[in-house]
Amino acid sequence: MAPVLSRSIASASSMASLSYSPSSSSLRNSTKKVLNLRNATFLPQSGFKSRFYCSGLKWKVERKGSSRVGVRCEAAVADKEASETSGETYEYQAEVSRLMDLIVHSLYSHKEIFLRELVSNASDALDKLRFLSVTEPSLLGDAGELEIRIKSDPENGTVTITDTGIGMTKEELIDCLGTIAQSGTSKFLSALKENKDLGADNGLIGQFGVGFYSAFLVAEKVSVSTKSPRSDKQFVWEAAAESGSFVVKEETDPEKLLPRGTQITLYLKPDDKYEFSEPTRIQNLVKNYSQFVAFPIYTWQEKSRTIEVEEEEEPKEGEEPKPEGEKKMVKKSKTEKYWDWELANETKPIWMRSPKEVEKDQYQEFYKKTFNEFLDPLAYTHFTTEGEVEFRSVLYIPGMAPLNNEDVVNPKTKNIRLYVKRVFISDDFDGELFPRYLSFVKGVVDSNDLPLNVSREILQESRIVRIMRKRLVRKTFDMMQDLAESENKEDYKKFWENFGKFVKLGCIEDSGNHKRITPLLRFYSSKSEEDLISLDDYVENMGEKQNAIYYLATDSLKSAKSAPFLEKLLQKDIEVLYLIEPIDEVAIQNLQTYKEKKFVDISKEDLELGDEDEVKERETKQEYNVLCDWIKQQLGDKVAKVLVSKRLSSSPCVLVSGKFGWSANMERLMRAQTLGDTSSLEFMRGRRILEINPDHPIVKDLNAACKNAPDSSDAKRAVDLLFDTALISSGFSPDSPAELGNKIYEMMAMALGGRWGRLEDEDEASAAETSTDSDTSSVQPSEAEVVEPSEVRAESDPWSD
């Protein structure tokens, strides 16, 4: 902005001088200064003018009322106007050969894409003709049906793609194929939008204008022959892969004239000649990428048929050949090979139809053909989503789980096939459309709004994709919930047997959908050991005073039934869920609550059942307080503490885990991990708490030993064995199984030794062997002496009769 000089001037005669003093000036901004006018000589002698020059600056006088005048310096204004002078404008240039090289070698990841792109272009040409023929029926003429034919020639190494579409004039040929990244389809769509009366409901595929050049992925030369119904002449466009130019000429060969449409001939490279000139390979590519194109696609295939021919009857063994006139003619069947056109896209896109028009058998047939399955799907859903994102989809739950367990971990299962306007784009997704735990779901998704990259192979991350993923997941859960609520319970039982682990994985990985996942879960329980029950069934069967959902995680249903943790809960008729699969415990821990009921692990400390007698508990605790301290002293660091149990009724003791540590089941699983960190085992194992049953005879005997003989070695051995036994019965693994075995053998020998007597011969043989060993020991190094427990049996043996 220009600096402004402004001050009030009372009258021209009263001004005596012009001076600039920093004290009287104020800095309004970095370019504005205020001056005091005090000298009339500053003003021009001829009076006020609109503009005048002074001190090499240009000034402008502005009147502000009858007695006020403003003076403005315009020097900086001129500088600003000069700085804003526009420069020269240039257009971007491109090196055509380099650009073609990028398109051919850097744009597409698979060479086979070329056929999809060329078939899509042919489909667009047919669509344009069908659309324009509504207002110009003469365009159709007598050139035949709207179709695409693909013929491969292995001998010459060529692939020819012919369509009966709209074709191109010479000008269109030069404009469309001679200009890279100019899409004729996009221009056609723009014309449709400008003329709204023509409508915009179409299936045109092209959008980038580079799909045609994918032909150079496999071809060293491309020839395009085209005939437009609006032109009397047919023209040929030819170009080589390494050339930066092309040739356009008129077709003069009568045998190559087309009634209408376009014929593209690819002269394959030597490296690709044997793969892409094979008719079977071409047919498979069409079925994979262009199976659901709206127009019929025919491929040139070798076929065989059985024909009957008449031949002379051959003489039997030992017979002489008959003369020519006497030979009989017999009919024989022979297999004859021939070439003919075969329809490659028989399957119709059922997702484009209304769900009311499609029968169940049609859904099942489509599923088997599309995904090469032999079993019927357990369930399916067909829906159309409109609004912010528009797409159509058909989803299936397979009839059987994948045989390879790696599919559970790997989200790239190729089960979701993505189409854009019925043209296959990709089935290689890494969680963009479905989360990992729903990777077993199979289906097709067709949308016109997907943000694809130029090669139309990669789905870009965007808000549209996130919305599509959210709706697909929601529809999948609705399908599974309908299956769970159906009258045929066997279908959901089969589903859970095959895919239950996937659903449980969702509890861990998708906290946002817990409300949809939890009603689908199924478990065995203490009241339902044969049939799986849902969490809704469990909550419905809960007692009035029960405030939690109790569960026990073990390695099998059999071990769960006999676990000591259950004893008190079964007495009180409290149902307990059995978590017998490795993923179950982690899944439940991620849920935490269901319908405001907390999940409680009955193998951990501080188990509250809600109806305890506090007075009796206090008395029992006081009575066995000394015993608990004595047992803790004997066991040392093996346990964190010893308590009187609230959960036991028939077992003498049980070993429970700390509230925040691993349970016995989790500890077992972590030890079994291939890449498990052994250093974390001790840290996460948490503390172990020994709970004793005060009503059990063994505990009562130990209580007596604690009071009467606290230093008894037998009592101490009994405590050690009691702990080791509780360790195993509670699901833990002993640190030294051999040492535990020796303790058990010792106690068995003390209990059984000499009870039924021994044979005299055995005693004499034993004595003789002992004497021999003693003689040998004087010569050989001494070995540890093995003492039979029965020979040192104490008189006060607790196991004696």
C-alpha positions in Angstrom: 0.0 0.0 0.0 1.3 3.5 -0.8 2.5 5.7 2.0 -0.1 8.4 2.9 0.6 11.9 4.0 -2.4 13.4 5.7 -2.8 16.3 8.0 -5.5 19.0 8.7 -4.9 22.3 7.1 -6.9 25.1 8.7 -6.1 27.6 6.0 -3.5 28.0 3.3 -2.2 31.4 4.7 -1.7 30.1 8.2 0.9 27.4 7.1 4.4 28.7 7.7 6.8 25.8 7.2 7.1 22.1 6.3 9.0 20.0 8.7 9.3 16.4 9.7 10.0 15.6 13.3 10.1 12.1 14.7 8.5 13.3 17.9 5.4 14.6 16.2 5.1 11.7 13.8 3.4 8.4 14.5 4.1 5.1 12.7 0.8 3.7 11.6 2.4 0.8 9.7 5.7 -0.1 8.2 5.0 2.1 5.1 3.0 5.0 6.6 4.4 8.1 8.2 2.6 11.3 9.3 4.1 14.7 8.4 3.3 18.2 9.8 2.8 20.9 7.2 3.9 24.3 8.6 5.2 26.2 5.6 3.0 27.7 3.0 5.8 27.6 0.5 5.3 23.8 0.3 2.0 24.5 -1.6 2.0 25.5 -5.2 1.9 29.3 -5.8 -1.1 29.0 -8.1 -3.2 27.5 -5.3 -4.4 24.0 -4.8 -4.1 21.5 -7.7 -5.2 17.9 -7.9 -1.6 16.7 -8.4 1.9 18.3 -8.1 5.5 17.2 -7.7 7.8 17.9 -4.8 11.2 16.5 -3.8 11.0 14.1 -6.7 7.7 12.6 -5.5 4.3 12.7 -6.9 1.6 14.1 -4.6 -2.1 14.2 -4.8 -4.3 16.7 -2.9 -7.7 15.5 -1.6 -10.3 17.7 -0.1 -12.0 16.4 3.1 -14.8 18.8 3.9 -14.8 22.6 3.8 -11.8 23.2 6.0 -9.7 19.9 5.7 -7.4 18.9 2.9 -5.5 15.6 2.5 -2.2 15.1 0.7 -1.3 11.6 -0.6 2.0 10.4 -2.0 1.6 8.2 -5.1 5.2 7.1 -5.7 4.7 3.6 -4.1 1.5 3.1 -6.1 3.5 3.3 -9.3 6.0 0.7 -7.9 3.1 -1.7 -7.1 1.6 -1.3 -10.5 5.0 -2.1 -12.1 5.5 -5.2 -9.9 2.2 -6.6 -10.9 3.1 -6.6 -14.6 2.2 -10.0 -16.0 4.9 -12.3 -17.4 4.9 -14.6 -20.4 2.7 -17.8 -20.3 4.1 -21.2 -21.5 2.4 -24.6 -22.0 3.8 -27.9 -20.7 5.7 -30.0 -23.2 6.0 -33.8 -23.1 8.5 -36.1 -24.7 6.1 -38.6 -26.4 8.4 -41.5 -26.6 9.3 -41.2 -22.9 5.6 -40.8 -22.0 4.7 -43.9 -23.9 7.5 -45.8 -22.2 6.1 -44.8 -18.8 2.6 -45.9 -19.8 3.7 -49.3 -21.0 6.3 -50.2 -18.4 5.3 -48.3 -15.2 1.5 -47.9 -15.3 0.3 -51.5 -15.1 1.5 -54.3 -12.8 0.3 -57.3 -14.9 0.6 -57.7 -18.7 -2.7 -59.6 -18.9 -4.5 -56.3 -18.2 -4.3 -55.4 -21.9 -7.2 -57.6 -22.8 -9.4 -56.1 -20.1 -8.7 -52.6 -21.4 -9.3 -53.4 -25.0 -12.5 -55.3 -24.3 -13.7 -52.4 -22.2 -13.0 -50.0 -25.1 -15.0 -52.3 -27.4 -17.8 -52.4 -24.9 -17.8 -48.6 -24.8 -18.0 -48.4 -28.6 -21.0 -50.7 -28.6 -22.6 -48.7 -25.8 -22.2 -45.5 -27.7 -23.8 -47.0 -30.8 -26.7 -48.4 -28.9 -27.2 -45.0 -27.2 -27.0 -42.9 -30.3 -29.2 -45.3 -32.3 -32.1 -44.3 -30.2 -32.2 -40.9 -31.9 -30.4 -42.1 -35.1 -31.7 -45.6 -36.0 -29.8 -45.4 -39.4 -26.5 -45.8 -37.5 -27.2 -49.5 -36.9 -27.7 -50.4 -40.6 -27.3 -54.0 -41.6 -24.0 -54.6 -39.9 -25.2 -57.3 -37.6 -25.6 -57.7 -33.8 -23.7 -55.8 -31.2 -20.9 -58.1 -30.2 -17.2 -58.6 -29.5 -15.1 -61.3 -31.1 -11.6 -62.2 -30.1 -9.4 -64.5 -32.4 -5.9 -65.6 -31.5 -3.5 -67.1 -34.0 -0.7 -69.0 -32.3 1.2 -69.7 -35.6 1.5 -66.0 -36.5 1.5 -64.7 -33.0 -1.4 -62.3 -33.3 -4.5 -61.5 -31.3 -7.5 -59.8 -33.1 -10.3 -58.0 -31.3 -13.3 -57.0 -33.4 -16.4 -55.1 -32.3 -19.4 -53.9 -34.2 -19.6 -50.6 -32.3 -19.7 -47.0 -33.4 -16.3 -47.0 -35.1 -14.3 -43.8 -35.8 -13.8 -41.4 -38.7 -10.4 -40.3 -39.8 -10.5 -37.2 -37.6 -11.7 -39.2 -34.6 -9.0 -41.8 -35.2 -6.3 -39.1 -35.2 -7.8 -37.2 -32.3 -8.5 -40.2 -30.0 -5.5 -42.5 -30.6 -3.1 -39.7 -31.5 -3.6 -37.8 -28.3 -2.4 -39.6 -25.2 -4.6 -39.3 -22.1 -7.6 -38.0 -24.1 -10.6 -40.2 -23.4 -13.3 -40.3 -26.1 -15.6 -41.8 -23.5 -15.1 -38.9 -21.2 -15.8 -36.4 -24.0 -19.0 -38.4 -24.8 -20.1 -38.3 -21.2 -19.5 -34.5 -21.1 -21.8 -34.1 -24.1 -24.4 -36.2 -22.3 -24.3 -33.9 -19.3 -24.6 -30.8 -21.4 -27.7 -32.2 -23.2 -29.7 -33.5 -20.2 -32.6 -34.6 -22.5 -30.5 -37.5 -23.8 -30.2 -39.0 -20.3 -27.1 -40.2 -18.5 -28.0 -43.8 -17.6 -25.1 -45.6 -19.3 -22.5 -48.3 -18.7 -19.5 -46.5 -20.3 -16.3 -47.7 -18.7 -13.4 -45.5 -20.0 -12.3 -42.4 -18.1 -8.5 -41.9 -18.4 -7.7 -42.2 -22.1 -4.7 -44.5 -21.7 -6.2 -48.0 -21.7 -5.7 -48.5 -25.4 -1.9 -48.1 -25.0 -1.8 -51.1 -22.7 -1.8 -53.1 -25.9 1.9 -52.3 -26.1 2.5 -54.3 -22.9 2.5 -57.5 -25.1 2.5 -56.2 -28.7 5.5 -54.8 -30.7 3.1 -53.4 -33.3 -0.6 -52.5 -33.2 -3.0 -52.1 -36.1 -6.4 -50.5 -35.8 -8.9 -50.7 -38.7 -12.1 -48.8 -38.1 -15.3 -48.0 -40.0 -17.8 -45.4 -38.8 -21.4 -45.5 -40.0 -21.0 -41.7 -40.5 -18.2 -42.2 -43.1 -18.0 -44.1 -46.3 -14.3 -44.9 -45.9 -12.5 -47.2 -43.7 -9.1 -46.1 -42.2 -6.2 -47.9 -40.6 -4.0 -46.7 -37.7 -0.7 -48.3 -37.2 2.1 -47.8 -34.6 5.1 -49.6 -33.2 5.9 -49.9 -29.5 9.2 -48.1 -29.6 8.1 -45.4 -32.1 7.0 -41.9 -31.2 4.8 -41.6 -34.3 1.9 -43.4 -36.0 0.5 -43.8 -39.5 -3.1 -43.4 -40.7 -4.1 -44.6 -44.1 -7.2 -45.6 -46.0 -8.1 -49.3 -46.2 -8.1 -50.5 -49.8 -8.1 -54.3 -49.4 -11.7 -55.5 -50.1 -11.2 -58.6 -48.0 -10.4 -56.4 -44.9 -13.4 -54.1 -45.2 -15.7 -54.0 -42.1 -19.4 -53.2 -42.3 -19.1 -51.2 -39.1 -17.0 -51.1 -36.0 -13.3 -51.5 -35.1 -10.8 -54.3 -35.5 -7.6 -54.2 -33.4 -4.7 -56.6 -34.3 -1.9 -57.1 -31.9 1.4 -58.4 -33.2 2.8 -60.0 -30.1 6.3 -59.7 -28.8 8.4 -62.9 -29.0 8.4 -63.3 -25.2 4.6 -63.1 -25.0 3.7 -64.8 -28.2 3.3 -68.3 -26.8 1.3 -67.2 -23.7 -1.2 -64.7 -25.1 -1.8 -66.3 -28.4 -3.1 -69.4 -26.8 -6.9 -69.6 -27.2 -7.5 -71.1 -23.8 -5.5 -68.4 -22.1 -7.5 -65.7 -23.9 -10.8 -67.3 -22.9 -9.7 -67.5 -19.3 -8.7 -63.9 -19.3 -12.1 -62.9 -20.7 -13.9 -64.9 -18.1 -11.9 -63.4 -15.3 -12.0 -59.7 -16.3 -14.9 -59.3 -18.7 -17.3 -62.0 -17.6 -20.1 -59.6 -17.0 -19.7 -57.1 -19.9 -23.2 -56.3 -21.2 -22.4 -57.5 -24.7 -21.7 -61.1 -25.9 -18.0 -61.9 -26.2 -17.0 -64.8 -28.5 -13.6 -66.4 -28.6 -12.1 -68.6 -31.4 -11.7 -72.0 -29.8 -10.8 -75.5 -30.9 -13.6 -78.0 -30.4 -14.3 -81.6 -31.0 -17.3 -83.5 -32.1 -18.2 -87.2 -32.8 -19.1 -88.0 -36.4 -20.1 -91.3 -38.1 -18.1 -92.4 -41.2 -18.4 -95.4 -43.4 -15.3 -97.5 -43.8 -14.5 -100.9 -45.3 -14.7 -103.7 -42.8 -11.3 -105.0 -41.9 -10.8 -108.8 -42.1 -10.6 -110.7 -38.9 -7.5 -112.6 -37.8 -6.9 -115.7 -39.9 -9.3 -114.6 -42.7 -8.1 -113.8 -46.2 -8.7 -110.3 -47.5 -11.8 -110.1 -49.7 -11.8 -108.7 -53.2 -12.6 -105.0 -53.6 -16.1 -105.5 -54.8 -17.0 -107.9 -52.0 -15.9 -105.8 -49.0 -18.7 -104.6 -46.7 -19.0 -101.0 -45.6 -19.5 -100.4 -41.9 -20.3 -97.2 -39.9 -17.8 -96.1 -37.3 -17.7 -93.1 -34.8 -14.7 -90.8 -35.0 -13.7 -87.6 -33.1 -13.3 -84.7 -35.3 -11.6 -81.4 -34.3 -12.7 -78.1 -35.6 -12.6 -74.4 -34.8 -15.6 -72.3 -34.0 -16.8 -69.3 -32.0 -17.6 -69.9 -28.3 -19.5 -67.6 -26.0 -17.2 -66.7 -23.1 -19.4 -64.6 -20.9 -22.4 -66.8 -20.2 -22.9 -65.9 -16.6 -25.1 -62.8 -16.1 -24.5 -60.2 -13.4 -27.3 -61.0 -11.0 -26.4 -58.0 -8.8 -27.6 -55.7 -11.5 -31.2 -57.1 -11.1 -33.7 -56.5 -8.4 -33.4 -59.1 -5.5 -37.1 -59.8 -6.0 -36.5 -61.1 -9.5 -33.7 -63.5 -8.6 -34.5 -67.0 -7.2 -32.5 -68.9 -4.6 -31.2 -71.4 -7.2 -29.9 -68.6 -9.3 -27.9 -67.2 -6.4 -26.4 -70.6 -5.6 -25.5 -71.2 -9.3 -23.9 -67.8 -9.5 -21.9 -68.5 -6.4 -20.6 -71.8 -7.6 -19.6 -70.6 -11.0 -18.0 -67.3 -9.8 -16.0 -68.8 -7.0 -15.5 -72.4 -8.2 -17.3 -73.9 -5.2 -19.1 -77.2 -5.1 -21.2 -76.6 -1.9 -24.2 -74.3 -1.6 -23.6 -71.2 0.5 -25.0 -71.1 4.0 -26.5 -67.7 3.5 -26.4 -64.8 1.1 -27.5 -61.2 0.9 -28.2 -59.0 -2.1 -28.5 -55.2 -1.7 -28.1 -51.9 -3.3 -26.7 -48.9 -1.4 -27.6 -45.4 -2.5 -26.9 -41.9 -1.3 -23.4 -40.7 -0.6 -21.9 -43.8 -2.2 -23.8 -46.0 -4.7 -22.9 -49.6 -5.2 -24.5 -53.0 -5.7 -23.3 -56.2 -4.0 -24.0 -59.8 -3.4 -22.3 -61.4 -0.4 -22.2 -65.1 0.6 -21.2 -67.2 3.6 -19.5 -70.3 2.3 -20.7 -73.7 3.1 -17.3 -74.7 4.4 -14.3 -73.0 6.1 -11.0 -72.8 4.2 -8.9 -75.9 4.6 -5.7 -73.9 5.2 -5.7 -72.2 8.6 -3.4 -69.5 7.2 -6.4 -67.9 5.6 -7.5 -66.8 9.1 -4.4 -64.7 9.5 -4.0 -63.6 5.9 -6.6 -61.0 4.8 -5.6 -61.5 1.1 -8.0 -64.3 0.3 -9.3 -63.0 -3.0 -12.8 -63.7 -1.8 -14.2 -60.2 -2.7 -14.3 -59.4 -6.4 -14.5 -55.7 -7.2 -16.1 -54.5 -10.4 -16.6 -51.1 -11.9 -19.5 -51.1 -14.4 -19.4 -54.9 -14.6 -15.6 -54.9 -15.5 -13.4 -56.8 -13.0 -10.9 -54.6 -11.3 -9.3 -56.6 -8.6 -9.6 -59.2 -5.9 -6.3 -58.4 -4.2 -7.2 -56.4 -1.1 -5.5 -56.0 2.2 -8.3 -55.0 4.4 -9.7 -52.1 2.4 -13.2 -53.5 1.9 -13.4 -56.1 4.7 -11.6 -56.6 8.0 -9.4 -59.6 8.5 -11.9 -61.5 10.7 -14.5 -61.4 7.9 -12.1 -62.5 5.2 -14.1 -65.7 4.8 -17.1 -63.8 3.3 -17.2 -64.1 -0.5 -19.0 -61.8 -2.9 -19.0 -59.2 -5.6 -19.1 -55.4 -5.3 -19.9 -53.2 -8.3 -19.7 -49.4 -8.1 -19.4 -46.5 -10.4 -17.9 -44.1 -7.8 -14.7 -45.9 -6.8 -11.5 -43.9 -6.7 -9.2 -46.0 -8.9 -5.7 -45.2 -10.0 -5.0 -44.8 -13.7 -4.3 -48.5 -14.2 -7.6 -49.3 -12.6 -5.9 -52.0 -10.6 -5.5 -50.3 -7.2 -8.2 -49.0 -5.0 -7.1 -45.7 -3.4 -7.7 -45.0 0.2 -10.4 -42.4 0.5 -13.5 -41.5 2.4 -15.7 -43.3 -0.2 -13.8 -46.5 0.5 -14.2 -46.2 4.3 -18.0 -45.6 3.9 -18.3 -48.6 1.5 -16.3 -50.8 4.0 -18.6 -49.8 6.9 -21.8 -50.6 4.9 -20.4 -54.0 3.7 -19.5 -55.0 7.2 -22.9 -53.9 8.5 -24.7 -56.0 5.8 -22.5 -59.0 6.6 -23.5 -58.8 10.3 -27.2 -58.5 9.4 -26.8 -61.7 7.2 -25.1 -63.6 10.1 -27.8 -62.4 12.6 -30.6 -63.6 10.3 -28.8 -66.9 10.0 -28.6 -67.1 13.9 -32.3 -66.3 14.2 -33.5 -68.6 11.5 -35.7 -71.6 12.3 -33.1 -74.1 11.0 -30.7 -74.2 13.9 -28.4 -76.6 12.1 -27.4 -73.9 9.6 -26.0 -71.7 12.3 -24.4 -74.6 14.1 -22.6 -75.4 10.9 -21.7 -71.8 10.5 -20.2 -71.6 14.0 -18.3 -74.8 13.6 -16.6 -73.4 10.5 -16.3 -69.7 11.2 -16.7 -69.3 14.9 -13.0 -68.6 15.3 -13.3 -65.7 12.8 -16.1 -64.1 14.7 -14.1 -64.4 18.0 -11.2 -62.7 16.3 -13.5 -59.8 15.7 -13.9 -59.3 19.4 -10.2 -58.7 19.6 -9.7 -56.6 16.4 -12.9 -54.6 16.0 -14.0 -52.9 19.2 -16.4 -50.7 17.3 -18.6 -53.6 16.4 -18.8 -55.4 19.7 -22.5 -54.9 19.9 -23.0 -56.7 16.7 -20.5 -59.5 17.4 -21.5 -60.5 21.0 -25.0 -61.8 20.1 -23.4 -64.2 17.6 -21.0 -65.8 20.1 -21.7 -69.4 21.2 -20.2 -71.4 24.1 -20.6 -74.6 26.1 -21.6 -74.2 29.8 -22.0 -76.1 33.0 -25.8 -76.4 32.3 -25.4 -77.0 28.5 -22.5 -79.4 28.0 -23.9 -80.9 24.8 -25.3 -77.8 23.0 -23.8 -74.4 22.5 -25.6 -71.5 24.0 -25.6 -67.7 23.3 -24.8 -65.0 25.8 -28.5 -63.9 25.5 -29.5 -67.4 26.7 -27.0 -67.2 29.6 -28.3 -63.8 30.8 -31.8 -65.0 30.5 -31.1 -68.0 32.8 -29.2 -65.9 35.4 -30.6 -65.8 39.0 -31.9 -62.6 40.5 -28.9 -62.1 42.7 -26.3 -62.9 40.1 -24.5 -59.8 38.9 -21.8 -61.3 36.6 -21.2 -63.7 33.8 -18.8 -66.4 35.1 -16.5 -68.3 32.8 -13.6 -70.8 33.0 -10.9 -71.1 30.4 -9.4 -74.6 29.9 -7.9 -76.7 27.2 -10.9 -79.1 26.8 -14.5 -79.7 27.8 -13.5 -82.7 29.9 -11.0 -80.7 32.1 -13.5 -77.9 32.5 -16.2 -80.2 33.9 -13.8 -81.6 36.6 -12.1 -78.3 37.5 -12.1 -77.6 41.3 -13.0 -74.0 40.6 -16.6 -75.0 39.8 -17.5 -76.8 43.0 -19.2 -74.0 45.0 -20.8 -72.5 41.9 -22.4 -75.8 40.9 -23.7 -76.2 44.5 -25.4 -72.8 44.2 -26.8 -73.5 40.7 -24.7 -70.8 39.0 -24.0 -71.4 35.3 -20.4 -71.1 34.2 -19.3 -70.7 30.5 -16.6 -73.1 29.3 -14.0 -71.4 27.1 -12.2 -74.4 25.6 -10.6 -72.8 22.4 -7.3 -70.9 22.6 -8.9 -67.7 21.3 -11.8 -67.7 23.7 -10.2 -66.2 26.8 -8.6 -63.3 24.9 -11.9 -62.6 23.1 -13.9 -62.4 26.3 -11.3 -60.2 28.0 -11.7 -57.7 25.1 -15.5 -57.7 25.6 -15.4 -57.0 29.4 -19.1 -56.6 29.7 -22.4 -57.7 28.1 -25.7 -56.1 28.9 -24.1 -54.4 31.9 -22.9 -57.7 33.2 -19.2 -58.1 33.8 -17.3 -61.2 32.7 -15.6 -62.8 35.7 -12.9 -65.5 35.5 -13.6 -68.0 38.4 -10.0 -69.1 38.4 -8.7 -65.8 39.7 -8.7 -64.3 43.2 -11.4 -62.2 44.8 -14.3 -64.3 43.6 -17.6 -62.9 45.0 -20.7 -65.1 44.7 -22.9 -62.6 46.5 -24.5 -64.7 49.3 -21.7 -65.4 51.7 -22.2 -65.6 55.5 -19.8 -62.9 56.8 -20.0 -64.0 60.4 -19.1 -67.6 59.6 -16.4 -66.5 57.3 -14.8 -64.4 60.0 -14.8 -67.2 62.5 -13.3 -69.7 60.0 -10.7 -67.2 59.0 -9.7 -66.7 62.6 -9.5 -70.4 63.2 -7.3 -71.2 60.2 -5.3 -68.0 60.2 -2.3 -69.7 61.9 -2.5 -72.6 59.5 -2.4 -70.3 56.5 0.7 -68.5 57.8 2.4 -71.8 58.5 1.7 -73.2 55.0 2.9 -69.9 53.5 6.1 -70.2 55.6 6.6 -73.7 54.2 6.0 -72.8 50.6 8.0 -69.6 50.6 7.9 -67.7 47.3 6.0 -70.4 45.5 2.7 -68.6 46.5 1.9 -65.0 47.3 -0.4 -65.9 50.1 -2.6 -68.6 51.5 -6.3 -68.0 52.1 -9.4 -69.8 53.2 -11.4 -70.6 50.0 -15.0 -69.6 49.2 -15.2 -71.7 46.0 -14.3 -75.2 47.2 -16.6 -77.9 48.6 -14.9 -81.3 47.9 -11.3 -80.5 47.0 -8.7 -79.8 49.8 -7.2 -76.8 48.0 -6.9 -74.9 44.7 -4.3 -72.6 43.2 -5.8 -69.4 41.8 -4.2 -66.6 39.8 -3.9 -62.9 40.7 -6.5 -60.6 39.4 -4.2 -58.9 36.9 -1.9 -61.8 35.9 -2.3 -64.6 33.4 -4.6 -67.5 34.2 -3.3 -71.0 34.1 -4.8 -71.5 30.6 -3.2 -68.3 29.3 0.1 -69.2 30.8 -0.1 -72.6 29.0 -0.9 -70.9 25.7 1.9 -68.4 26.0 4.4 -71.1 26.8 3.4 -72.9 23.6 4.0 -69.8 21.4 6.7 -70.5 18.8 8.2 -67.0 19.1 7.2 -66.5 22.7 9.4 -64.4 25.0 10.4 -66.5 27.9 11.6 -63.4 29.9 8.0 -62.1 29.9 6.6 -65.3 31.3 7.8 -64.6 34.8 6.6 -61.0 34.7 3.1 -61.7 33.3 2.6 -64.9 35.3 1.6 -62.8 38.2 1.2 -64.1 41.7 -0.3 -67.4 42.7 -2.6 -67.8 45.7 -3.3 -71.1 47.5 -6.8 -71.4 48.8 -7.6 -74.2 51.3 -10.9 -75.9 52.1 -11.4 -75.8 55.9 -14.0 -78.6 55.7 -11.7 -81.1 54.1 -10.0 -83.9 56.3 -6.5 -83.2 55.0 -6.7 -79.5 55.8 -8.0 -80.4 59.3 -5.1 -82.8 59.8 -2.6 -80.2 58.7 -4.3 -77.7 61.1 -3.7 -80.2 63.9 -0.1 -80.7 62.8 0.5 -77.0 62.7 -0.6 -76.7 66.3 0.9 -79.9 67.8 3.9 -80.6 65.6 4.8 -77.6 63.4 8.4 -79.0 62.8 7.2 -82.4 61.6 9.0 -83.5 58.4 6.1 -85.6 57.4 3.7 -82.6 57.7 6.1 -80.5 55.6 6.3 -83.1 52.9 2.5 -83.3 52.9 2.3 -79.5 52.4 4.7 -79.7 49.4 2.8 -82.5 47.9 -0.5 -80.7 48.5 0.8 -77.7 46.6 2.1 -79.7 43.7 -1.2 -81.5 43.4 -3.1 -78.2 43.5 -0.8 -76.9 40.8 -1.8 -79.7 38.4 -5.5 -79.8 39.3 -5.7 -76.0 38.8 -4.3 -76.2 35.3 -0.7 -75.1 35.9 2.4 -77.0 34.7 4.9 -78.1 37.4 8.4 -76.7 37.0 9.9 -80.2 37.5 7.5 -83.1 36.7 10.2 -85.7 37.6 10.6 -84.2 41.1 6.9 -84.2 41.6 6.8 -87.9 40.5 9.4 -88.8 43.0 7.4 -87.1 45.8 4.3 -89.1 44.8 6.3 -92.4 44.7 7.7 -91.7 48.1 4.4 -91.0 49.7 2.9 -94.1 48.0 5.8 -96.2 49.4 5.2 -94.8 52.9 1.5 -95.6 52.6 1.7 -99.0 51.0 5.1 -100.4 52.0 4.8 -103.7 53.9 1.1 -103.4 54.4 0.3 -106.7 52.7 3.7 -108.4 53.6 6.4 -109.6 51.2 7.5 -113.0 50.0 10.5 -114.5 51.9 12.3 -115.2 48.7 12.1 -111.7 47.6 13.4 -110.5 51.0 16.4 -113.0 50.8 17.2 -111.9 47.2 17.0 -108.3 48.3 19.4 -108.9 51.2 21.9 -110.8 49.1 21.8 -108.1 46.5 22.4 -105.5 49.2 25.4 -107.4 50.6 26.9 -107.8 47.1 26.6 -104.1 46.5 28.3 -103.4 49.8 31.3 -105.6 48.9 31.6 -103.9 45.5 31.4 -100.4 47.0 34.8 -100.9 48.7 36.5 -101.2 45.2 34.3 -99.0 43.0 33.4 -95.3 43.6 30.6 -95.0 46.0 27.1 -94.3 44.7 24.1 -92.8 46.3 22.4 -95.3 48.5 18.7 -95.9 47.8 16.8 -96.5 51.0 13.4 -98.2 50.8 10.8 -95.9 52.4 9.1 -98.9 54.0 12.3 -99.7 56.0 12.4 -96.2 57.6 8.7 -96.0 58.2 8.0 -93.9 61.3 5.7 -95.1 64.0 3.6 -92.0 63.8 2.9 -92.5 60.1 -0.2 -90.3 59.2 -1.1 -92.9 56.5 -1.0 -95.9 58.9 -4.3 -97.7 59.7 
